Amino acid sequence: MALQNYSLVSEFVLHGLCTSRHLQNIFFVFFSGIYAAIMLGNLFIVVTVISDPHLHSSPMYFLLGNLSFLDMWLASFATPKMIRDFLSDRKLISFGGCMAQIFFLHLTGGAEMVLLVSMAYDRYVAICKPLHYVTIMGRQTCIRLVLLSWVIGFVHSISQVAFTVNLPYCGPNKVDSFFCDLPLVIRLACMDTYVLGVLMISDSGLLSTSCFLLLMVSYTAILLTVRQRAAGGISRALSTCSAHIMVVTLFFGPCIFIYVWPFSRFSVDKLLSVFYTIFTPLLNPLIYTLRNEEIKAAIKKLRNQQVTFH
């Protein structure tokens, strides 16, 4: 009963990326273009993988299609509101909307981390155990890996929101970011949340760090295997894994920084949040398609089919 009496906050005020009206107008145009590119680029990969029988039956491209689908969700939980807020003087979000942003951030972020580990495992089996690849990475295995990523993302997310939504919010309601991020929101509760905050944010830090370490172990094993088996192996190994390593670094770097050192007050946190919520979903289709001949061939085939149809 006392908790309900303290929970008086019905909305939060977002500070956004900046306060300059001129910069906000520029950012409105810039991020509108970025968001359109994210949605079109990732949707194009999903459609290409689904429409090409060879890609759809390949474990690597099946997982890549699911990564692009997740990237569209990750880019959409906060970016459209951020773009709309660039034209608004007061950037308000309801209490329910704030909790929804936290939920979808951790759902899609957690699922994407696990999916990236699955993609690294796929490359490990393909390169280190090529004779067993078809047996190990069958369609049922791929579906289980995708379902596992969503389940882990959901459990991780619901554990964060369940505690956050029940905290007493009775006064301060200004969030120093362009969306409701967990470390910033729990600071606004009218109680000492240090221990609870450490426990909740350690969950995110542990998930980020453990997935990152699993990825590094997988790619290290791949690099060592290719180096031992092939002449000029190190350059070939780097070529094989560079796209994956680039995506992993861009996504996990900001996440680990924010959630392993969550109580630091660095303004760079906003920049890092932009990186893993907006620029990573944009770079994923570029990194994976521009360096991939099979995707390029499938895109060309799809384009030729459309020309023939017209």
C-alpha positions in Angstrom: 0.0 0.0 0.0 2.9 2.3 0.9 4.5 1.5 -2.4 1.5 2.6 -4.4 1.3 5.9 -2.4 4.9 6.6 -3.5 4.5 5.7 -7.2 3.2 9.1 -8.4 5.2 9.4 -11.6 3.0 8.8 -14.7 5.4 10.0 -17.3 9.1 10.6 -17.8 11.0 13.4 -19.5 13.7 12.4 -22.0 16.6 14.7 -22.4 17.3 13.5 -25.9 20.7 13.6 -27.7 21.1 17.4 -27.5 19.3 20.6 -26.7 20.3 22.7 -29.7 17.2 23.3 -32.0 19.5 23.6 -35.1 21.2 20.3 -34.3 17.9 18.6 -33.6 16.6 19.6 -37.1 19.7 18.2 -38.7 19.4 15.0 -36.6 15.8 14.6 -37.6 16.8 14.4 -41.3 19.9 12.3 -40.7 18.3 9.7 -38.4 15.1 9.5 -40.6 17.4 8.5 -43.5 19.3 6.1 -41.3 16.2 4.4 -39.9 14.7 4.0 -43.5 18.0 2.5 -44.6 18.0 0.1 -41.6 14.5 -1.2 -42.3 14.9 -1.5 -46.1 18.4 -3.1 -45.8 17.4 -5.7 -43.3 14.1 -6.4 -44.9 15.8 -6.9 -48.2 18.1 -9.5 -46.6 15.1 -11.3 -45.0 13.3 -11.4 -48.4 16.4 -12.5 -50.2 17.0 -15.4 -47.8 13.4 -16.5 -47.9 13.0 -16.3 -51.7 16.3 -18.1 -52.6 16.0 -21.9 -51.9 19.8 -22.3 -51.6 20.1 -19.5 -49.0 17.0 -20.6 -47.1 18.3 -24.1 -46.7 21.8 -22.9 -45.6 22.2 -22.7 -41.8 24.5 -19.6 -42.0 22.0 -17.6 -44.1 19.0 -18.9 -42.1 20.6 -17.4 -39.0 21.6 -14.3 -40.9 18.0 -13.8 -42.0 16.9 -14.1 -38.4 19.6 -11.6 -37.3 18.3 -9.1 -39.8 14.7 -9.6 -38.4 16.0 -8.9 -34.9 17.9 -5.9 -36.1 14.6 -4.4 -37.4 13.1 -4.8 -33.9 16.2 -3.5 -32.2 16.2 -0.3 -34.3 12.5 0.2 -33.8 12.0 0.1 -30.0 13.2 3.7 -29.6 14.4 5.2 -32.9 11.0 6.3 -34.3 10.1 8.1 -31.0 13.6 9.7 -30.9 13.1 11.0 -34.5 9.6 12.4 -33.6 11.0 14.0 -30.4 13.5 16.0 -32.5 10.5 18.1 -33.5 9.2 18.5 -30.0 10.2 20.9 -27.2 9.1 18.5 -24.5 10.1 14.9 -24.9 7.7 12.9 -22.8 7.1 9.2 -22.5 4.4 7.5 -20.4 5.4 5.2 -17.5 4.0 2.2 -19.5 5.9 3.3 -22.6 9.1 3.6 -20.6 8.8 0.1 -19.3 7.9 -1.2 -22.8 11.2 0.4 -24.1 13.2 -1.4 -21.4 11.4 -4.7 -22.2 12.0 -4.6 -25.9 15.6 -3.4 -25.6 16.5 -6.3 -23.4 14.4 -8.8 -25.4 15.9 -8.0 -28.8 19.4 -7.2 -27.4 19.6 -10.4 -25.4 18.2 -12.5 -28.3 20.7 -10.9 -30.7 23.6 -11.7 -28.4 22.7 -15.4 -28.2 22.0 -15.5 -32.0 25.5 -14.0 -32.7 26.9 -16.8 -30.5 24.9 -19.3 -32.6 26.3 -17.8 -35.8 29.8 -18.1 -34.4 29.1 -21.8 -33.5 27.9 -22.3 -37.1 31.2 -20.9 -38.5 33.2 -23.0 -36.0 31.5 -26.3 -37.1 31.8 -25.4 -40.8 35.5 -24.6 -40.6 36.7 -26.9 -37.8 34.4 -29.9 -38.4 33.5 -29.7 -42.1 32.7 -33.4 -42.5 30.1 -33.2 -39.7 28.6 -29.9 -40.6 25.5 -31.1 -42.4 24.8 -33.5 -39.5 25.4 -31.1 -36.7 23.8 -28.0 -38.2 20.6 -29.5 -39.5 17.4 -27.5 -39.9 16.0 -28.6 -36.5 19.2 -27.5 -34.8 19.0 -24.0 -36.5 15.4 -23.6 -35.4 16.2 -24.6 -31.9 19.1 -22.1 -31.8 16.8 -19.3 -33.0 14.1 -20.3 -30.5 16.7 -20.5 -27.7 17.8 -16.9 -28.5 14.3 -15.6 -28.2 13.6 -17.6 -25.0 16.8 -16.3 -23.3 16.1 -12.8 -24.5 12.5 -13.0 -23.1 13.6 -14.4 -19.7 16.4 -11.8 -19.4 14.0 -9.0 -20.3 11.1 -10.0 -18.1 13.5 -10.3 -15.1 14.6 -6.7 -15.7 11.1 -5.2 -16.1 9.5 -7.2 -13.2 11.8 -5.4 -10.7 11.8 -2.0 -12.4 8.1 -1.6 -12.8 7.5 -2.2 -9.0 10.0 0.4 -7.8 8.5 3.5 -6.2 8.8 6.6 -8.4 7.6 9.7 -6.5 9.4 12.7 -7.9 12.4 12.9 -10.2 11.4 11.9 -13.7 14.1 13.2 -16.0 16.0 10.5 -18.0 19.3 11.7 -19.4 19.0 9.8 -22.7 16.9 9.5 -25.8 15.2 6.4 -24.5 14.5 4.7 -21.2 17.6 2.7 -20.3 17.7 0.6 -17.2 20.6 2.2 -15.4 19.1 5.6 -15.8 15.6 4.8 -14.8 16.3 2.9 -11.6 18.2 5.9 -10.3 14.9 7.8 -10.3 13.3 5.5 -7.7 12.5 7.0 -4.3 14.6 4.4 -2.4 18.1 3.1 -2.2 18.4 1.0 -5.3 22.2 0.5 -5.3 22.1 -3.2 -4.3 19.1 -4.0 -6.5 20.6 -2.0 -9.3 23.9 -3.9 -9.1 21.9 -7.2 -9.2 19.7 -6.2 -12.1 22.5 -4.7 -14.2 24.9 -7.5 -13.4 22.4 -9.7 -15.2 22.9 -7.6 -18.4 26.6 -7.4 -17.8 26.9 -11.1 -17.3 24.9 -11.9 -20.4 27.0 -9.5 -22.5 30.3 -10.6 -21.2 29.7 -14.4 -21.3 28.3 -14.2 -24.9 31.3 -12.1 -25.9 33.8 -14.5 -24.3 32.1 -17.5 -26.1 32.3 -15.6 -29.3 36.0 -14.9 -28.8 36.7 -18.5 -28.0 34.9 -19.6 -31.2 36.7 -17.2 -33.4 40.1 -18.0 -31.8 39.5 -21.7 -32.5 38.5 -20.9 -36.1 41.6 -18.7 -36.7 44.0 -21.4 -35.2 42.3 -24.2 -37.3 42.5 -22.3 -40.6 46.1 -21.2 -39.9 47.2 -24.8 -39.3 45.4 -26.3 -42.3 46.0 -23.7 -45.1 49.0 -22.0 -46.6 48.8 -18.3 -45.9 46.2 -19.3 -43.4 46.1 -16.3 -41.1 45.0 -13.9 -43.9 42.4 -16.4 -45.1 41.2 -16.9 -41.5 40.9 -13.2 -41.0 39.0 -12.9 -44.3 36.6 -15.6 -43.2 35.8 -14.2 -39.8 36.4 -10.4 -40.2 32.8 -9.6 -41.0 31.6 -11.5 -37.9 34.3 -10.1 -35.6 33.5 -6.5 -36.8 29.7 -6.9 -36.0 30.5 -8.5 -32.6 32.9 -5.7 -31.7 30.5 -2.9 -32.7 27.6 -4.5 -30.8 29.2 -5.9 -27.7 31.7 -3.1 -27.0 29.1 -0.5 -26.1 26.9 -3.0 -24.3 29.7 -4.2 -22.1 30.9 -0.6 -21.3 27.4 0.5 -20.3 26.4 -2.5 -18.3 29.7 -3.5 -16.7 30.3 0.1 -15.6 26.6 1.3 -15.3 27.0 3.9 -12.5 29.6 6.0 -14.3 28.3 9.4 -15.5 30.0 9.6 -18.9 28.2 11.6 -21.6 29.7 9.1 -24.0 27.0 6.7 -22.9 24.6 8.4 -25.3 26.9 7.9 -28.2 27.4 4.3 -27.3 23.7 3.8 -27.0 23.2 5.2 -30.5 25.9 2.8 -31.8 24.3 -0.4 -30.6 20.7 0.6 -31.1 21.0 2.3 -34.5 24.3 2.0 -36.2 24.8 -1.7 -35.6 21.5 -2.7 -37.2 22.5 -0.4 -40.1 26.0 -1.9 -40.5 25.0 -5.5 -40.2 23.4 -5.8 -43.7 26.3 -3.8 -45.2 29.0 -5.8 -43.6 27.4 -9.2 -44.3 26.3 -8.5 -47.9 29.1 -6.4 -49.4 31.7 -9.1 -48.5 29.5 -12.1 -49.4 29.4 -13.4 -53.0 26.4 -15.7 -52.4 24.2 -12.9 -51.1 25.3 -10.7 -54.1 24.4 -13.5 -56.5 21.0 -14.1 -54.8 20.2 -10.4 -55.0 21.2 -10.3 -58.7 19.0 -13.3 -59.3 16.1 -11.8 -57.5 16.5 -8.5 -59.4 16.5 -10.4 -62.7 13.3 -12.3 -61.8 11.6 -9.0 -61.0 12.8 -7.5 -64.4 11.5 -10.6 -66.2 8.2 -10.5 -64.3 7.7 -6.8 -65.4 
